[in-house]
Amino acid sequence: MFLSRDYVGEDNPRVIAQKRGQDYTIWGLIGQGLAAMMLFSSPNPSIELVVCAVLLLSLATPVLLVGCFRHAKHKHYPHFLGIAMGLLSLLGVIVLYMLPDRFAWTRRKT
């Protein structure tokens, strides 16, 4: 099946990815990873580096939580499960993405 850029509708892979919260999840994990690298890259980080890392971490974590919330909602799980998995960071995202869709049969086309 050929998908062009102007593919419209609910079956558009970009729309599905946005509903799953993948855009938020990816940017949240990237932000948390960068913050961790900033904190642990040198044995004696400067105070400016620590402040930047903490600021980045405080911005990336809510973004990750929104992504996990949306992914749990898309898979028909309780929203607090997505938030709890988001608090576990990468491990929680892996677990959340491995969970099966509870109502996958409703989305199948007959």
Secondary structure in CASP SS format (residue, H / E / C, confidence):
PFRMAT SS
TARGET T0000
AUTHOR 0000-0000-0000
METHOD secondary structure of the structure
MODEL  1
M C 1.00
F C 1.00
L C 1.00
S C 1.00
R C 1.00
D C 1.00
Y C 1.00
V C 1.00
G C 1.00
E C 1.00
D C 1.00
N C 1.00
P H 1.00
R H 1.00
V H 1.00
I H 1.00
A H 1.00
Q H 1.00
K H 1.00
R H 1.00
G C 1.00
Q H 1.00
D H 1.00
Y H 1.00
T H 1.00
I H 1.00
W H 1.00
G H 1.00
L H 1.00
I H 1.00
G H 1.00
Q H 1.00
G H 1.00
L H 1.00
A H 1.00
A H 1.00
M H 1.00
M H 1.00
L H 1.00
F H 1.00
S C 1.00
S C 1.00
P C 1.00
N C 1.00
P C 1.00
S C 1.00
I H 1.00
E H 1.00
L H 1.00
V H 1.00
V H 1.00
C H 1.00
A H 1.00
V H 1.00
L H 1.00
L H 1.00
L H 1.00
S H 1.00
L H 1.00
A H 1.00
T H 1.00
P H 1.00
V H 1.00
L H 1.00
L H 1.00
V H 1.00
G H 1.00
C H 1.00
F H 1.00
R H 1.00
H H 1.00
A H 1.00
K H 1.00
H H 1.00
K C 1.00
H C 1.00
Y C 1.00
P C 1.00
H H 1.00
F H 1.00
L H 1.00
G H 1.00
I H 1.00
A H 1.00
M H 1.00
G H 1.00
L H 1.00
L C 1.00
S C 1.00
L H 1.00
L H 1.00
G H 1.00
V H 1.00
I H 1.00
V H 1.00
L H 1.00
Y H 1.00
M H 1.00
L C 1.00
P C 1.00
D C 1.00
R C 1.00
F C 1.00
A H 1.00
W H 1.00
T H 1.00
R C 1.00
R C 1.00
K C 1.00
T C 1.00
END
